[in-house]
Amino acid sequence: MTDGLNTELLKTIVLAAEDKLAHDIVALDVHNLTPLTDYFVVMSGNNERQVKAIVDSIYEGVEEADFAIRNVEGKEGTRWILIDCYDVVVHVFLYSEREYYNLEKMWVDAPLVNIEEWIKK
């Protein structure tokens, strides 16, 4: 990971998502590709209830760790919810929506961040 980027916020988000059994969590280092943020985190849930639980867990975890949340978009839906935490932008998808939008392919030039050590086996 690149020095100076907010890896503690990233870890907080990954752990909160993992706690609600988010699927296929991927963290992309986009700081050299966009001025908007340092990381994108993409994950999915099996159903709308799980997507909401993942989002709520991330929101609570970020606030408890004293990080700021700029905005949450799509919360009235639950098919694709975006949480903007300034240095990290989180995309929580319903599984079928994630396949359709395929953000990982759009950001193929972004290096993957190794988050395996944070995820429970």
MARKOLLO-591694 format. One record per residue (C-alpha): residue number from 1; residue in one letter; z, x, y. Coordinates in Angstrom, 1 decimal. Layout:
N
R / resi / resn / pz / px / py
R / NUM / a / Z / X / Y
...
end
This chain:
121
R / resi / resn / pz / px / py
R / 1 / m / 0.0 / 0.0 / 0.0
R / 2 / t / -0.6 / 1.1 / 3.5
R / 3 / d / 2.3 / 2.4 / 5.5
R / 4 / g / 3.5 / 0.2 / 8.4
R / 5 / l / 2.5 / -3.1 / 6.8
R / 6 / n / 5.1 / -5.7 / 6.1
R / 7 / t / 5.5 / -5.3 / 2.4
R / 8 / e / 9.0 / -6.8 / 2.5
R / 9 / l / 7.5 / -10.1 / 3.7
R / 10 / l / 4.8 / -9.9 / 1.1
R / 11 / k / 7.5 / -9.4 / -1.6
R / 12 / t / 9.5 / -12.3 / -0.3
R / 13 / i / 6.5 / -14.6 / -0.6
R / 14 / v / 5.5 / -13.4 / -4.1
R / 15 / l / 9.0 / -13.8 / -5.4
R / 16 / a / 9.3 / -17.3 / -3.9
R / 17 / a / 6.0 / -18.4 / -5.4
R / 18 / e / 6.9 / -16.8 / -8.8
R / 19 / d / 10.2 / -18.8 / -8.7
R / 20 / k / 8.1 / -22.0 / -8.8
R / 21 / l / 5.8 / -20.7 / -11.5
R / 22 / a / 2.7 / -20.2 / -9.2
R / 23 / h / -0.3 / -19.2 / -11.3
R / 24 / d / -2.6 / -16.2 / -10.8
R / 25 / i / -0.8 / -14.8 / -7.7
R / 26 / v / -3.2 / -12.3 / -6.0
R / 27 / a / -2.4 / -10.2 / -2.9
R / 28 / l / -5.3 / -8.7 / -0.9
R / 29 / d / -4.9 / -6.0 / 1.6
R / 30 / v / -7.2 / -7.2 / 4.4
R / 31 / h / -5.8 / -5.2 / 7.3
R / 32 / n / -9.0 / -3.1 / 7.5
R / 33 / l / -11.3 / -6.1 / 7.3
R / 34 / t / -9.8 / -8.6 / 9.8
R / 35 / p / -7.6 / -8.3 / 12.9
R / 36 / l / -5.9 / -11.6 / 12.0
R / 37 / t / -3.4 / -10.4 / 9.4
R / 38 / d / -2.5 / -7.6 / 7.0
R / 39 / y / -2.4 / -9.5 / 3.7
R / 40 / f / -3.8 / -12.6 / 2.1
R / 41 / v / -1.9 / -14.0 / -0.8
R / 42 / v / -3.7 / -16.5 / -3.0
R / 43 / m / -2.2 / -18.6 / -5.8
R / 44 / s / -2.5 / -21.9 / -7.5
R / 45 / g / -0.5 / -24.8 / -9.0
R / 46 / n / -1.4 / -27.1 / -11.8
R / 47 / n / -0.8 / -30.3 / -9.9
R / 48 / e / 0.0 / -31.5 / -6.4
R / 49 / r / 3.8 / -31.7 / -7.1
R / 50 / q / 3.8 / -28.0 / -8.1
R / 51 / v / 1.7 / -27.0 / -5.1
R / 52 / k / 4.3 / -28.7 / -2.8
R / 53 / a / 7.2 / -27.0 / -4.7
R / 54 / i / 5.5 / -23.6 / -4.3
R / 55 / v / 5.0 / -24.2 / -0.5
R / 56 / d / 8.5 / -25.4 / 0.0
R / 57 / s / 9.9 / -22.3 / -1.9
R / 58 / i / 7.8 / -19.9 / 0.2
R / 59 / y / 8.8 / -21.6 / 3.4
R / 60 / e / 12.5 / -21.5 / 2.6
R / 61 / g / 12.3 / -17.9 / 1.3
R / 62 / v / 10.5 / -16.7 / 4.4
R / 63 / e / 13.0 / -18.4 / 6.8
R / 64 / e / 16.0 / -17.2 / 4.8
R / 65 / a / 14.8 / -13.6 / 5.0
R / 66 / d / 14.4 / -14.1 / 8.8
R / 67 / f / 10.7 / -13.7 / 9.0
R / 68 / a / 8.6 / -16.0 / 11.3
R / 69 / i / 6.2 / -18.7 / 10.3
R / 70 / r / 3.4 / -19.3 / 12.8
R / 71 / n / 1.9 / -22.4 / 11.2
R / 72 / v / 1.5 / -24.4 / 8.1
R / 73 / e / -1.9 / -26.2 / 7.6
R / 74 / g / -2.8 / -28.8 / 5.0
R / 75 / k / 0.7 / -29.9 / 4.2
R / 76 / e / -0.2 / -33.6 / 4.4
R / 77 / g / -2.7 / -33.0 / 1.6
R / 78 / t / -1.4 / -30.6 / -1.1
R / 79 / r / -4.8 / -29.5 / -2.5
R / 80 / w / -5.0 / -26.4 / -0.3
R / 81 / i / -2.1 / -25.4 / 1.9
R / 82 / l / -2.2 / -22.4 / 4.2
R / 83 / i / 1.0 / -20.7 / 5.5
R / 84 / d / 0.5 / -18.3 / 8.4
R / 85 / c / 3.4 / -15.8 / 8.5
R / 86 / y / 1.6 / -13.5 / 11.0
R / 87 / d / 1.4 / -10.4 / 8.8
R / 88 / v / 0.8 / -12.4 / 5.7
R / 89 / v / -1.4 / -15.5 / 5.3
R / 90 / v / -0.7 / -17.5 / 2.1
R / 91 / h / -3.2 / -19.8 / 0.4
R / 92 / v / -1.6 / -22.2 / -2.1
R / 93 / f / -4.3 / -24.1 / -4.0
R / 94 / l / -4.5 / -26.9 / -6.5
R / 95 / y / -6.2 / -25.0 / -9.4
R / 96 / s / -9.6 / -26.9 / -9.1
R / 97 / e / -9.7 / -26.2 / -5.3
R / 98 / r / -9.1 / -22.5 / -5.8
R / 99 / e / -12.0 / -22.3 / -8.2
R / 100 / y / -14.2 / -24.1 / -5.7
R / 101 / y / -13.4 / -22.0 / -2.6
R / 102 / n / -13.0 / -18.7 / -4.5
R / 103 / l / -11.4 / -16.8 / -1.6
R / 104 / e / -11.1 / -13.7 / -3.8
R / 105 / k / -14.9 / -13.5 / -4.1
R / 106 / m / -15.3 / -13.9 / -0.3
R / 107 / w / -12.9 / -11.0 / 0.3
R / 108 / v / -14.2 / -8.8 / -2.6
R / 109 / d / -14.0 / -5.7 / -0.3
R / 110 / a / -10.2 / -6.1 / 0.1
R / 111 / p / -8.1 / -3.9 / -2.2
R / 112 / l / -5.7 / -5.7 / -4.5
R / 113 / v / -2.1 / -5.0 / -3.9
R / 114 / n / -0.1 / -4.2 / -7.0
R / 115 / i / 2.5 / -6.9 / -7.2
R / 116 / e / 3.1 / -6.7 / -10.9
R / 117 / e / 6.5 / -5.0 / -10.6
R / 118 / w / 7.8 / -7.9 / -8.6
R / 119 / i / 6.6 / -10.6 / -11.0
R / 120 / k / 8.9 / -11.6 / -13.9
R / 121 / k / 7.4 / -11.0 / -17.4
end
